[in-house]
């Protein structure tokens, strides 16, 4: 089976046909999905979706775009959120200097709080980074250098240097549909050199639909196409990579019951 390790099922794009979206994912062999909270003001809605479907889990956090309006999260609140049985990670958090929707200092403070709460809550943190590799790497080294916390670079599109920093800290890297795009040769070269035992796949749905679905609303079922591309880059059969990436998911998101690895 495959796991869509990062999607946004609470977005309005899925309001009218969410049941069908989840059913199509299962039919495609996607046994589990993690729906990601981008604002704590939306957390109850995200939790309701995770509670509604037995094979959907969630992460809680504030996207760097939303820090200006949501504020830097309270450490104790984030730790408390991790006690919910369906919350298996914190985020997405991180830095985005491309759009600059939130001041850099607030983004950095929020990023650090998420990492510290993940350490205390015993769950991994999920990193969004764009045009901020140097600061992302610095904060990861400062907050994670002594171990005791796990993390994931989601929707990876950065250079090898940031990937190497994350890997040295024991983190994982998640690959989204961009790896299938015609103009993504540099990303494909980077992904081909990453260790297979640290790779996950995701859709980031409803965004970034992979080839051959590009231009359509992305959904968890489409992670199959991304996984096929990564399998080719790693010289693996699709079934081999599916098994490996799913095993990697359960190593990282160890709060998800291990018996669900056989649920597809």
C-alpha positions, 0 to 999 in steps of 0.5 A, a space after each residue: 500500500 501507499 500512504 499520502 503523508 501530507 494533504 489538506 482534506 479540510 480545504 473547501 476544494 473537498 467540501 462537496 465530495 470528500 467521501 468520494 475522494 477518500 474512497 478513490 484513494 483507498 481504491 488506488 491502494 492509498 491505505 492511509 492519509 495525513 491531513 494537515 492543519 495550517 491554522 489552529 483556528 481550523 483545528 476542530 474542523 481538521 480533527 472532525 475529518 480525521 475522526 470521521 475516517 478510520 484511515 485518516 490521521 492529522 497534524 496540528 500547527 500553523 503554516 508560516 503564511 498564517 503566523 501573522 494572523 494566528 500568532 505564534 502558538 503557545 507551547 503548552 497548547 501544542 503539547 496538549 494537542 498531541 494527546 489527541 489519538 488522531 494527532 500524529 504530528 505537529 505542523 506544518 511549520 517552517 519558513 516561507 520567504 517567497 511570499 512573505 505573508 508573515 514577518 520572518 522573525 515571527 515565522 522563526 519563533 513559531 518554527 522553534 515552538 513547533 519543534 519544541 512542542 514536538 519534542 515534548 509531545 513525542 511526535 514528529 514535526 512537519 516542515 514547509 520551507 521555500 526560499 529560506 534554506 539557510 535559516 531553515 537549516 540553521 534552526 534545525 541544527 540549533 533545535 534538533 542537534 542534540 536529538 530527541 525529536 523527529 522531523 520531516 521536510 514536506 513537499 521537498 523542492 530545495 537543494 541537496 545541502 538542506 536535505 543533507 542537513 536534515 538527514 544528518 539530524 535523522 529527519 525524513 524527506 517527503 516527495 510531492 508531485 513536482 518531481 513529475 514535472 517536465 522542468 524538475 530535472 534538478 529536483 529529480 537528480 537530487 531525489 535520486 541521490 537521497 537514501 530510500 529509507 528516508 523517503 515518503 511520498 505525498 500529494 499536498 492536495 489539493 495542490 501540485 497534481 502530478 503528471 498525468 493529472 497536472 492541471 486538475 485538483 490534486 487528491 490523495 489517489 494521485 500519490 500513486 503517480 508520484 510514487 511511480 516516478 520516485 521508484 524509477 529514480 531509485 531503480 526500484 519496482 513500484 511495489 518495492 518502493 511502496 513497501 519501503 515508503 510505507 515502512 518509512 512512514 510508520 517509522 516516523 509517524 509511530 503513533 499510527 497503529 502499526 497494524 494499519 500497515 496491512 490495511 490496504 
